[in-house]
Amino acid sequence: MNSKDPFRDSDYLQKNQYKDSSNLDARAELHRRFSTAKVRWQPWVFDLVPLEPGMRVLECGCGPGWLWRESVTRLPADCHITLTDLSPGMVAEAEAALAESAHQFAFQPANIQALEFADEAFDVVVANHMLYHVPDLAQGLAEVRRVLKPNGRFIAATNGDEHMKELPLLIPDEVRQRVASWRMRRNAKQLPFRLENGRQLLEPYFAHVKLHEYDDSLWVTDADLLVAYAFSMIRPEMDVPETAVTQIRDLWAAKIVADGGIHISKHSGVFEAYK
């Protein structure tokens, strides 16, 4: 693991960035409100999960259970789904949200690098925007393959190099200079698992790999939500001056007034891999 990258530091992710869904929700709210896609992200991913009655499904990095909460009424009969996350707080939120569901859900904290499940236990494994957080990705993928049944399927979502590319360019130069150690967002090209290299990383473990790209962008008309998104990725020890936050918010609000909104590209998709 690269010790300089907090987004691959299991301790930081579990105890800070993803101790609960607050940071994740700040980012998701921007996409929910301002997406231009014809189909929302979670239902689109759900449609790619090959569910049939009686299947056993594992999700690694379930977060607060959004994938299933939006489509719970569409689940086939007797489909048993196990939701896991490195963060116990996320698992607790997912369990609370799905507590009234009539379907068979199980919940437990788990690390994808050391899954406590038997060999060939699942028909489908899902990793929705989480593989780029895994410190030892090779070990994680080996574990996914191990717990998949023969002909089982792995559904892995991630972003590409062009995702949210306009966002860092919206930061004024003077703010960059004042807060030299602060990055508004991680460069997508630094993601260890992304659309551009995902096939190469998956092929040693899976017989067939197919990429489905998601057609979407953002047209943002609320500066406060854009600021909330940006600051959801700031590490706690980074002391960003309030004056810098105010300057950014005012700049973005003025741009929205002048242009009617702010266009931001998205570059996301799902790899569908067969054992």
Summary of the structure (lengths in Angstrom):
residues: 275
radius of gyration: 19.1
end to end distance: 26.2
largest distance: 57.9
contacts: 860
relative contact order: 0.16
helix: 40%
strand: 21%
